[in-house]
Amino acid sequence: MVGLDPVGPTVPVVTLWDWLPAAFDPVLILIAVWLGWKADQFGKVLIIGMIALAVSVLVSWAISRLGLPWIAPVRSDGLTLFPVRFVGAMLWASGAYAARRLARG
C-alpha cells in the first residue's frame, strides 16, 4: 500500500536469565526429584514431569499472589515459560530415576 512501511512480526526476546529460574524452581525440583526417585519405570518420568509442572506453577502462583518474593514467580505480567518448566522437570526426574537405579545396583 502506498505510504505504509511493511513491518515484520515482532519476536519477543527472552534472555537466558529469564529461562533459568523456571527450570530451577525449588518446588519443581523437590517434586520431580522425589517422584523420580520413587518411579519404578522410566515411562513414568513423563507423568512426573507433568505433575511437577502443575504443582510448581500452582505453588508459585499462590506465593506470587500473596506478594512474597519467589525465584520463579507466576504472574499475568511475567513469563511463565511452561515448556522450560516441563523440560526442567523431566530432566530432574530423569536424573533422580537414574541415580536410584545406580544406587540399587
ChimeraX commands (.cxc) that place a marker at each C-alpha (Angstrom):
marker #1 position 0.00,0.00,0.00 radius 0.5
marker #1 position 1.14,3.48,-0.66 radius 0.5
marker #1 position 2.64,5.31,2.29 radius 0.5
marker #1 position 2.82,2.33,4.65 radius 0.5
marker #1 position 6.07,0.70,5.62 radius 0.5
marker #1 position 5.94,-3.08,5.79 radius 0.5
marker #1 position 6.50,-4.19,9.35 radius 0.5
marker #1 position 7.50,-7.75,10.12 radius 0.5
marker #1 position 6.31,-9.71,13.12 radius 0.5
marker #1 position 7.75,-8.73,16.47 radius 0.5
marker #1 position 9.59,-11.58,18.14 radius 0.5
marker #1 position 9.91,-11.40,21.92 radius 0.5
marker #1 position 13.42,-11.69,23.28 radius 0.5
marker #1 position 13.80,-13.94,26.29 radius 0.5
marker #1 position 17.26,-13.98,27.81 radius 0.5
marker #1 position 18.89,-16.95,29.49 radius 0.5
marker #1 position 18.45,-15.25,32.87 radius 0.5
marker #1 position 14.67,-15.40,32.34 radius 0.5
marker #1 position 14.77,-19.11,31.47 radius 0.5
marker #1 position 16.94,-20.36,34.34 radius 0.5
marker #1 position 14.60,-19.55,37.28 radius 0.5
marker #1 position 11.81,-21.52,35.59 radius 0.5
marker #1 position 13.94,-24.68,35.45 radius 0.5
marker #1 position 15.40,-24.16,38.93 radius 0.5
marker #1 position 12.14,-23.55,40.79 radius 0.5
marker #1 position 12.66,-25.21,44.20 radius 0.5
marker #1 position 9.17,-26.73,44.28 radius 0.5
marker #1 position 9.65,-28.13,40.77 radius 0.5
marker #1 position 12.97,-29.69,41.76 radius 0.5
marker #1 position 11.61,-31.13,45.01 radius 0.5
marker #1 position 8.57,-32.77,43.39 radius 0.5
marker #1 position 10.43,-34.01,40.30 radius 0.5
marker #1 position 13.35,-35.50,42.23 radius 0.5
marker #1 position 11.16,-37.08,44.90 radius 0.5
marker #1 position 8.78,-38.69,42.41 radius 0.5
marker #1 position 11.62,-39.56,40.01 radius 0.5
marker #1 position 13.37,-41.39,42.84 radius 0.5
marker #1 position 10.17,-43.33,43.60 radius 0.5
marker #1 position 9.43,-44.25,39.96 radius 0.5
marker #1 position 9.81,-47.92,39.06 radius 0.5
marker #1 position 9.63,-47.44,35.26 radius 0.5
marker #1 position 11.23,-44.80,33.05 radius 0.5
marker #1 position 7.92,-44.19,31.26 radius 0.5
marker #1 position 6.55,-42.64,34.44 radius 0.5
marker #1 position 9.04,-39.78,34.13 radius 0.5
marker #1 position 6.74,-38.10,31.58 radius 0.5
marker #1 position 3.85,-38.18,34.04 radius 0.5
marker #1 position 6.15,-36.98,36.82 radius 0.5
marker #1 position 7.14,-34.02,34.63 radius 0.5
marker #1 position 3.51,-33.04,34.20 radius 0.5
marker #1 position 2.77,-33.39,37.91 radius 0.5
marker #1 position 5.85,-31.40,38.95 radius 0.5
marker #1 position 4.95,-28.68,36.43 radius 0.5
marker #1 position 1.38,-28.40,37.71 radius 0.5
marker #1 position 2.31,-28.37,41.40 radius 0.5
marker #1 position 5.18,-25.90,40.95 radius 0.5
marker #1 position 3.05,-23.49,38.92 radius 0.5
marker #1 position 0.23,-23.61,41.48 radius 0.5
marker #1 position 2.60,-23.06,44.42 radius 0.5
marker #1 position 4.49,-20.30,42.57 radius 0.5
marker #1 position 1.21,-18.63,41.67 radius 0.5
marker #1 position 0.00,-18.77,45.28 radius 0.5
marker #1 position 3.27,-17.32,46.58 radius 0.5
marker #1 position 3.23,-14.59,43.93 radius 0.5
marker #1 position -0.41,-13.85,44.68 radius 0.5
marker #1 position 0.48,-13.25,48.34 radius 0.5
marker #1 position 3.06,-10.71,47.19 radius 0.5
marker #1 position 6.03,-12.66,48.52 radius 0.5
marker #1 position 9.25,-12.73,46.51 radius 0.5
marker #1 position 9.89,-16.01,44.70 radius 0.5
marker #1 position 12.62,-17.27,42.38 radius 0.5
marker #1 position 10.19,-18.21,39.60 radius 0.5
marker #1 position 7.02,-16.13,40.04 radius 0.5
marker #1 position 3.85,-16.80,38.07 radius 0.5
marker #1 position 2.12,-13.53,37.25 radius 0.5
marker #1 position -0.08,-12.26,34.47 radius 0.5
marker #1 position 2.56,-9.69,33.52 radius 0.5
marker #1 position 5.55,-12.05,33.64 radius 0.5
marker #1 position 6.89,-15.05,31.80 radius 0.5
marker #1 position 5.69,-18.44,32.98 radius 0.5
marker #1 position 7.70,-20.48,30.44 radius 0.5
marker #1 position 5.72,-23.71,30.69 radius 0.5
marker #1 position 7.93,-25.60,28.18 radius 0.5
marker #1 position 11.08,-24.71,30.14 radius 0.5
marker #1 position 9.49,-25.82,33.41 radius 0.5
marker #1 position 8.31,-29.08,31.83 radius 0.5
marker #1 position 11.70,-29.92,30.30 radius 0.5
marker #1 position 13.38,-28.98,33.58 radius 0.5
marker #1 position 11.03,-31.28,35.50 radius 0.5
marker #1 position 11.72,-34.09,33.05 radius 0.5
marker #1 position 15.50,-33.64,33.44 radius 0.5
marker #1 position 15.32,-33.51,37.25 radius 0.5
marker #1 position 13.08,-36.59,37.37 radius 0.5
marker #1 position 15.27,-38.47,34.87 radius 0.5
marker #1 position 18.36,-37.70,36.94 radius 0.5
marker #1 position 16.70,-38.94,40.12 radius 0.5
marker #1 position 15.44,-42.07,38.36 radius 0.5
marker #1 position 18.94,-42.80,37.02 radius 0.5
marker #1 position 20.51,-42.16,40.43 radius 0.5
marker #1 position 18.08,-44.56,42.08 radius 0.5
marker #1 position 18.86,-47.25,39.50 radius 0.5
marker #1 position 22.60,-46.80,40.09 radius 0.5
marker #1 position 22.12,-46.85,43.87 radius 0.5
marker #1 position 20.23,-50.13,43.67 radius 0.5
marker #1 position 22.95,-51.69,41.57 radius 0.5
marker link #1:1,2 radius 0.2
marker link #1:2,3 radius 0.2
marker link #1:3,4 radius 0.2
marker link #1:4,5 radius 0.2
marker link #1:5,6 radius 0.2
marker link #1:6,7 radius 0.2
marker link #1:7,8 radius 0.2
marker link #1:8,9 radius 0.2
marker link #1:9,10 radius 0.2
marker link #1:10,11 radius 0.2
marker link #1:11,12 radius 0.2
marker link #1:12,13 radius 0.2
marker link #1:13,14 radius 0.2
marker link #1:14,15 radius 0.2
marker link #1:15,16 radius 0.2
marker link #1:16,17 radius 0.2
marker link #1:17,18 radius 0.2
marker link #1:18,19 radius 0.2
marker link #1:19,20 radius 0.2
marker link #1:20,21 radius 0.2
marker link #1:21,22 radius 0.2
marker link #1:22,23 radius 0.2
marker link #1:23,24 radius 0.2
marker link #1:24,25 radius 0.2
marker link #1:25,26 radius 0.2
marker link #1:26,27 radius 0.2
marker link #1:27,28 radius 0.2
marker link #1:28,29 radius 0.2
marker link #1:29,30 radius 0.2
marker link #1:30,31 radius 0.2
marker link #1:31,32 radius 0.2
marker link #1:32,33 radius 0.2
marker link #1:33,34 radius 0.2
marker link #1:34,35 radius 0.2
marker link #1:35,36 radius 0.2
marker link #1:36,37 radius 0.2
marker link #1:37,38 radius 0.2
marker link #1:38,39 radius 0.2
marker link #1:39,40 radius 0.2
marker link #1:40,41 radius 0.2
marker link #1:41,42 radius 0.2
marker link #1:42,43 radius 0.2
marker link #1:43,44 radius 0.2
marker link #1:44,45 radius 0.2
marker link #1:45,46 radius 0.2
marker link #1:46,47 radius 0.2
marker link #1:47,48 radius 0.2
marker link #1:48,49 radius 0.2
marker link #1:49,50 radius 0.2
marker link #1:50,51 radius 0.2
marker link #1:51,52 radius 0.2
marker link #1:52,53 radius 0.2
marker link #1:53,54 radius 0.2
marker link #1:54,55 radius 0.2
marker link #1:55,56 radius 0.2
marker link #1:56,57 radius 0.2
marker link #1:57,58 radius 0.2
marker link #1:58,59 radius 0.2
marker link #1:59,60 radius 0.2
marker link #1:60,61 radius 0.2
marker link #1:61,62 radius 0.2
marker link #1:62,63 radius 0.2
marker link #1:63,64 radius 0.2
marker link #1:64,65 radius 0.2
marker link #1:65,66 radius 0.2
marker link #1:66,67 radius 0.2
marker link #1:67,68 radius 0.2
marker link #1:68,69 radius 0.2
marker link #1:69,70 radius 0.2
marker link #1:70,71 radius 0.2
marker link #1:71,72 radius 0.2
marker link #1:72,73 radius 0.2
marker link #1:73,74 radius 0.2
marker link #1:74,75 radius 0.2
marker link #1:75,76 radius 0.2
marker link #1:76,77 radius 0.2
marker link #1:77,78 radius 0.2
marker link #1:78,79 radius 0.2
marker link #1:79,80 radius 0.2
marker link #1:80,81 radius 0.2
marker link #1:81,82 radius 0.2
marker link #1:82,83 radius 0.2
marker link #1:83,84 radius 0.2
marker link #1:84,85 radius 0.2
marker link #1:85,86 radius 0.2
marker link #1:86,87 radius 0.2
marker link #1:87,88 radius 0.2
marker link #1:88,89 radius 0.2
marker link #1:89,90 radius 0.2
marker link #1:90,91 radius 0.2
marker link #1:91,92 radius 0.2
marker link #1:92,93 radius 0.2
marker link #1:93,94 radius 0.2
marker link #1:94,95 radius 0.2
marker link #1:95,96 radius 0.2
marker link #1:96,97 radius 0.2
marker link #1:97,98 radius 0.2
marker link #1:98,99 radius 0.2
marker link #1:99,100 radius 0.2
marker link #1:100,101 radius 0.2
marker link #1:101,102 radius 0.2
marker link #1:102,103 radius 0.2
marker link #1:103,104 radius 0.2
marker link #1:104,105 radius 0.2
view
